[in-house]
């Protein structure tokens, strides 16, 4: 494998890593609204049941 391909692959991987770190840093600044209430265990179970019952639309 030529040196050029190795350098391109390393730069691509480095770009992906740096991009993901920048995305994490920017998303850490988002704040939840003050009136946000996390769903209870019962609500979570109900949502999961609805998702299970819903037919898959992938194919």
C-alpha positions, -999 to 999 in steps of 0.1 A, spaced: 0 0 0 14 33 -9 23 60 16 -3 83 1 -32 59 9 -20 55 45 -18 92 50 -53 97 35 -68 70 57 -51 85 88 -64 120 80 -99 106 74 -99 88 108 -85 118 125 -112 140 109 -140 117 121 -126 116 156 -122 154 158 -156 159 143 -173 137 169 -155 154 198 -166 188 185 -202 175 182 -201 162 218 -188 195 230 -215 215 212 -243 192 223 -232 194 260 -243 231 260 -280 222 254 -301 226 285 -334 210 293 -364 232 297 -373 239 333 -408 223 329 -393 190 316 -404 160 336 -387 126 328 -412 99 320 -421 75 348 -414 38 346 -450 31 337 -449 56 308 -416 41 296 -431 6 296 -462 19 277 -440 35 251 -419 4 247 -450 -17 243 -464 6 216 -430 4 198 -430 -34 200 -466 -36 187 -459 -12 158 -451 -31 126 -416 -25 112 -417 -2 82 -381 -10 71 -391 -35 44 
